Amino acid sequence: MKGQLIENGLFNFFTQCLQELYCAEKKAIKCFAALSLAASTEELQHALSSQSQEAENHISRLQLIFELLEQQPDPGTCDIIEILSDKAADIVKTVEAGTSLRDAAIIYSVQLVAHYKIASYGSLVSLMKQIDYPDAEVLLGQCLIEEKNADAYLTQIAMNFVNPAAKKESD
């Protein structure tokens, strides 16, 4: 079955998507570090630090998957994350430092990246079920769960702290 999937291109498509996600995780670490410096609340700084650590863990898992597939990760780029990182930097530049509005903008930017990664991991888990590498499927599933949890945590920070404070600042 595996040989048949390789011949029909599903395996190649999967490895291309995996490669893009590997590059996305590497870029996300840099993006989160820059946004953490721009954040004013401890909660958000902590969340971004956690996101960076999780991205490091995801990179390690993706490297394991490449090994399982007898492939090598390529230090390429991920156009989508490049665009989202640039957008985040632009947003941060246009909002006054030390404000809750800036923190709200940072959460918005980080969640754009997180949602891209959630969609990517979800799709790769689904593809992995067809390719039948259960170890890789488990590793991708762990990343997916962590991304969803991180997104939920950012939403809590926004709803409980940042957004109400931003509203007060704008009143």
C-alpha positions as CSV (number, residue, x, y, z in Angstrom):
1,M,0.0,0.0,0.0
2,K,2.8,2.5,0.9
3,G,4.4,2.0,-2.5
4,Q,1.1,2.7,-4.2
5,L,0.6,5.9,-2.3
6,I,4.1,7.1,-3.2
7,E,3.4,6.4,-6.9
8,N,0.1,8.4,-6.8
9,G,1.7,11.4,-5.2
10,L,0.0,11.4,-1.8
11,F,3.3,10.6,0.0
12,N,5.1,13.4,-1.9
13,F,2.4,15.9,-1.2
14,F,2.5,14.9,2.5
15,T,6.3,15.4,2.7
16,Q,6.0,18.8,0.9
17,C,3.4,19.9,3.4
18,L,5.5,18.6,6.3
19,Q,8.4,20.5,5.0
20,E,6.4,23.7,4.8
21,L,5.2,23.2,8.4
22,Y,8.8,22.6,9.6
23,C,9.8,25.9,8.1
24,A,6.7,27.6,9.5
25,E,7.6,26.4,13.0
26,K,11.1,27.8,12.7
27,K,9.8,31.1,11.6
28,A,7.1,31.2,14.3
29,I,9.8,31.0,17.0
30,K,11.3,34.2,15.7
31,C,7.9,35.9,15.3
32,F,6.8,34.9,18.9
33,A,10.1,36.2,20.4
34,A,9.7,39.6,18.7
35,L,6.1,39.8,19.7
36,S,6.9,38.8,23.3
37,L,9.3,41.8,23.5
38,A,6.5,44.1,22.3
39,A,3.8,42.7,24.8
40,S,3.1,44.6,27.9
41,T,1.3,42.1,30.1
42,E,3.0,39.3,31.9
43,E,0.3,36.8,30.9
44,L,0.9,37.5,27.2
45,Q,4.6,37.4,27.5
46,H,4.3,34.1,29.3
47,A,2.0,32.7,26.6
48,L,4.4,33.8,23.9
49,S,7.3,32.2,25.7
50,S,5.3,29.0,26.0
51,Q,4.4,29.2,22.3
52,S,8.1,29.5,21.4
53,Q,9.0,26.4,23.6
54,E,6.2,24.4,22.0
55,A,7.4,25.4,18.5
56,E,10.8,24.0,19.5
57,N,9.1,20.8,20.6
58,H,7.2,20.7,17.4
59,I,10.3,21.0,15.4
60,S,11.9,18.1,17.2
61,R,8.8,16.0,16.5
62,L,8.8,17.0,12.9
63,Q,12.4,16.0,12.6
64,L,11.5,12.6,14.1
65,I,8.8,12.2,11.5
66,F,11.3,13.1,8.7
67,E,13.6,10.3,10.1
68,L,10.7,7.8,10.2
69,L,10.0,8.7,6.5
70,E,13.7,8.5,5.7
71,Q,13.6,12.1,4.5
72,Q,15.7,15.2,5.5
73,P,14.1,18.5,6.5
74,D,15.1,21.4,4.2
75,P,15.8,24.8,5.7
76,G,13.4,26.5,3.3
77,T,10.8,29.1,3.8
78,C,7.1,29.2,4.4
79,D,5.5,32.0,2.5
80,I,2.3,32.1,4.6
81,I,4.2,32.5,7.9
82,E,6.5,35.1,6.3
83,I,3.4,37.1,5.3
84,L,1.8,36.7,8.7
85,S,5.0,37.6,10.6
86,D,5.4,40.7,8.4
87,K,1.8,41.6,9.2
88,A,2.4,41.1,12.9
89,A,5.4,43.4,12.8
90,D,3.5,46.1,10.9
91,I,0.6,45.9,13.3
92,V,2.9,46.2,16.3
93,K,4.6,49.2,14.8
94,T,1.3,51.1,14.2
95,V,0.0,50.6,17.8
96,E,1.4,52.6,20.7
97,A,3.8,50.6,22.9
98,G,2.7,49.6,26.4
99,T,-1.0,49.7,25.6
100,S,-3.6,46.9,25.9
101,L,-4.6,47.6,22.3
102,R,-1.1,46.6,21.2
103,D,-1.5,43.4,23.3
104,A,-4.8,42.8,21.6
105,A,-3.1,43.2,18.2
106,I,-0.3,40.8,19.2
107,I,-2.9,38.2,20.2
108,Y,-4.7,38.7,16.9
109,S,-1.4,38.2,15.0
110,V,-0.3,35.2,17.0
111,Q,-3.7,33.5,16.6
112,L,-3.4,34.0,12.8
113,V,-0.2,32.0,12.9
114,A,-1.7,29.5,15.4
115,H,-4.8,28.9,13.1
116,Y,-2.5,28.3,10.1
117,K,-0.6,25.7,12.1
118,I,-3.8,24.1,13.5
119,A,-5.1,23.8,9.9
120,S,-1.8,22.3,8.8
121,Y,-1.5,19.8,11.6
122,G,-5.1,18.8,11.2
123,S,-4.7,18.2,7.5
124,L,-1.4,16.3,8.0
125,V,-2.9,14.0,10.6
126,S,-5.7,13.3,8.2
127,L,-3.2,12.5,5.4
128,M,-1.1,10.4,7.7
129,K,-4.1,8.2,8.4
130,Q,-4.1,7.3,4.7
131,I,-0.4,6.9,4.4
132,D,-0.4,4.6,7.5
133,Y,2.6,5.7,9.6
134,P,1.0,5.5,13.1
135,D,4.0,6.8,14.9
136,A,4.1,9.9,12.8
137,E,0.3,10.3,13.2
138,V,0.7,10.3,17.0
139,L,3.5,12.9,16.8
140,L,1.5,15.2,14.6
141,G,-1.6,14.7,16.8
142,Q,0.4,15.8,19.8
143,C,1.4,19.0,18.0
144,L,-2.2,19.6,16.9
145,I,-3.5,19.3,20.5
146,E,-0.9,21.7,21.8
147,E,-1.7,24.2,19.1
148,K,-5.4,24.1,19.9
149,N,-4.6,24.5,23.7
150,A,-2.3,27.4,23.0
151,D,-5.0,29.1,20.9
152,A,-7.6,28.6,23.7
153,Y,-5.1,30.1,26.2
154,L,-4.6,33.2,24.1
155,T,-8.3,33.6,23.7
156,Q,-8.7,33.4,27.5
157,I,-6.0,36.1,28.0
158,A,-7.7,38.3,25.4
159,M,-11.2,37.9,26.9
160,N,-10.2,38.1,30.6
161,F,-7.5,40.7,30.6
162,V,-6.4,42.3,27.3
163,N,-9.6,43.2,25.5
164,P,-11.4,44.7,28.6
165,A,-8.3,46.8,29.3
166,A,-8.1,47.9,25.6
167,K,-11.8,48.9,25.8
168,K,-11.1,51.0,28.9
169,E,-8.2,52.7,27.2
170,S,-10.3,53.6,24.2
171,D,-13.2,55.0,26.3
